[in-house]
Amino acid sequence: MNKRKSILFTILLLVSISTEVFAQPVTYTVQKGDSLWKIAVKYQIGISEIIAANPQIKNTSLIYPGQKITVPTINDIKAQENEVIRLVNVERTKRGLSPLKANWQVSRIARYKSKDMADLNYFSHYSKTYGSPFDMLEAFGVRFSAAGENIASGQTTPAQVVTAWMNSPGHRSNILSPSYTEIGVGLAKNRSGKCYWTQMFIKPY
């Protein structure tokens, strides 16, 4: 399979300011016809996260109407990730480029990458946990003909990180590339509150 792959190895490291993020889970009542996948899509969260939050579910293929399920929510994090996507599309639209479609599954993968960097205290496109960004996307079942990644560390707001990326020629080229049609953004923080950002760009088959 011949894949057009582009990746940026420029690293952005800025001073961080600690900001605490809280996530409140919701209790969902299973409806007729529901499955864990349908619930995951509804809340744009991974099935594995739902399973981890519900150890009482012994058979994940069997849920029933009226059953109460805890769904982890990260609406505060998602709001910041979505703002990055909005700002990226502002920059693209200014230049006559088509906006990128937000892909929540790619955002979930990007969030895992950011969390991996935050937890393991590294800053690199290559992860000992997941391999390259391309390896990671494929491992999560994302098929693409073109893909790229931007990472950044230390910026505390979506505006700051997009500005930093746009001021870096390599990162800017990924943001403004006509090769990509979809985007996912992931934000994670380490114990001291330092922000790690990942953008993943794809063109699906």
Disulfide bonds with the S-S distance in Angstrom:
none
